[in-house]
Structure formats: C-alpha cells, structure tokens
C-alpha cells in the first residue's frame, strides 16, 4: 500500500471507528430496557422506558438535521469530533442518572451527537473514497452493526458482574480515547476546503491522499447553488430532495420496525419466540453481508440503480415472508431479506453524498438522515399497531412490502444533478495552475 492509499485508509478507519461507537451507544438503551424494567423493583416502568426511547429518537432526528447544516459551515472534521465528544459525554452522564427523566434528558442530548455522527462520517469517506463512494459508504456503515454486536456481547459480560450502569460507561470511555486520535490524524475534507475558498489547503491534502479536487464552481445550475439549506428546496435540487426524503423515511421505517417487531411477527405466525430471536439475529447478519455487496454493486451499476433494485427486492422478500414455510427455508429467506432491506438505506446515503455539490453535501445528508429518523419513530409504532390489532401476520409483512415498494418508486424519481469531480489528475491540475500563474 502506497502512502496515499494508507492516508485514505486511515481516514476510513477513523470514521468507521466513530460509527462503531455510534452503533454501540445507539442500541445500548434497547439492550438495557429488560433489565431496567424487570424484577420485583424495576428502576423504571415500561411506559417510562417508552418515553426515554422516544425522546432519544427525537434527539437523534434533531441532531441529524442540525449537524449536516453545521458541517457545511465549520467543516467535516470539527463536526465529527464534536459529535463523538457530545455523545460520549452524554452517554457517560446516562450511567450516572438517578431517575428516568434524567436518563431521558441525557439520552435526548446524546442524540444530537448520535444523529450527527453517521451523516458526517459518510460525507468524509465519500470525499476520500478515490472513486468508489458506494463501497466506502457501505463499508463504514458496517461499523454500526459491529457496534450493535459489541453491545450484546458486552451485555452478557458486564450486566451480571457490574450492573447496567457499566454498559453506559463502556460505551462512553472509548469515545474519549478516539477524540484525540481524530484531532491528530483526521484531515479536513478537501471538498469542503474548496467550497469555502481555501484552495491551497485543499490542494495539499488532495496531493497527500491522491484525490482529484472537486470543482468549486460548475457551469451548470448546481454549481451556482449557494451552500445553504434553502438550496435543497429550490430547483434543480428540489426534486431530488423530496425523493430522497421519502426514500429515507421508508428505509428507516423498515429497519426500525423489523428490528423491534420481527420476533413478535414470527410468534404470530406460530414460529415461536426462540425462533423469532434467532431470525432477528439472522436479519442483522444478513445486513452486514448486504452492506459489503451493495457498495460494490452500486459502484458498478450506479448508486441509484442499486438502491432501486435493493428496495424492490426487499419488498418482494417481505411479501414472501407472509407465507408460512418450513423453518429450513425460513432461515435463509430472512437472511437474504436482511441483505436487501437493511442495506438499501445506506445506498440512499451514498447516492445523496455523491449527487450533491460539496458546499451542501453534509446538509443534504443530514436532512436525509433527519427525515429518515422520523420514519424510525414511525416504524415501531406501525408494527406495534398491527401486532396489537392481531393482524401482524400476514398483513404486517404486506404493509412493510408496500413501504419497500414506495421506497423503490421514490428512489427511481431521483436524478443525477451534482457537479462531477475534475477528470484531470491532481498533479496535472497543480501543474496547470503553476503554468497559469
């Protein structure tokens, strides 16, 4: 590996590690709710746990919406550092909470960092991807699932020995170790530096990492857009914005609904609770495999085409799960469903990053993630309503299949509008500037 490749790999590793911690802190509350609400003297009631969970998602929604806008103002590097520091501090505070409303407050504040970490990390790896944005985006997203698995494993070890507070401490402390590494080794995005007029700094970082610079201006209409939130609500970006937001809403609705209610849906189908839990594990295992494949497919056939295909296949597979089948066939069906459904959303993020100008890239990602978080709130509510009405199986799978189909249709309505990276190499570009001067 040459020096340029190693520098870019270090950026991806740092962003991936941040997403691992983000994934751990994101699911740790769900892993602790049975402990906090169980026993003869529960620490909080089920209704209080619902409030804490919901307010956490609200914080994540606001964090995703706000940090994208901030990132395009203060830079990707500072935004990621502050996001990691924020959710680490607030997760540490969760371990010190004395009652449910304190826990809810700290989880709400932690949500600002948790909601902002992922879109910022995806913006970074996209801009350091060296021509493979799909593969880089999906690879960094595997960190979320690694963090989720780490939560389950540490829970098996820490809960019996040290109690529930230790899980929050375990999620917070690595963040304090990562922040100094980010400050020392994470460079600023050259695309952001070009967008704010810091051309010399951008050129130096691009040379170091072997990157082509993205043009600061473009003769087309997108290049003339100012780097503000309003750009997403004006032509030519408005059509893409609406389509991406609908797709993101549907994608995260599916992810959170299935993660929350799949065991109950399988119990309703008479597969049994034990099998339902194993199927939930298979669904997430499929997600990791799907992420690794989706990025490569996206870079080969195009991110839009891949996302449409992934949503459509997810819809077909979800509809197929409504049919009672032998367990030997059910397990691979659920695994493949996870491959498509859980990785489709990441292709939406990759497409958003690749099809917006540098000046508003993080803002666009933040809006996509923020609107998607509303779907994340709606998903468990939809699943819970269907289960409580006694129609979780088969109608729950039909409803989720329809959601996937809407995601495919809305993604198909997007169009490629972003300014393209300059084709010339960095060295040739630098030489031309020296000649011109």
Secondary structure, DSSP 8 states (H G I E B T S, - for coil): --HHHHHHHHHHHHHHHHHHHHHHHHHHHHHHHHHHH-SSS-SS-HHHHHHHHHHHHHHHHHHHHHHHHHHHHH-HHHHHHHHHHHHHHHHHHHTT--SHHHHHHHHHHHHHHHHHHHHHHHHHHHHTSSS-HHHHHHHHHHHHHHHHHHHHHHHHHHHHHH-THHHHHHHHHHHHHHHHHHHHH----HHHHHHTT-HHHHHHHHHHHT---B-S--SSTGGG--SSGGGGGSTTHHHHHHHHHHHHHHHHHHHHHHHHHHHHHHHHTTS-HHHHHHHHHHHHHHHHHHHHHHHHHHHHH-HHHHHHHHHHHHHHHHHHTTS---HHHHHHHHHHHHHHHHHHHHHHHHHHHHTS-GGGHHHHHHHHHHHHHHHHHHHHHHHHHHHHTT-IIIIIHHHHHHHHHHHHHHHHT----S--B-SS-HHHHHHHHHHH-
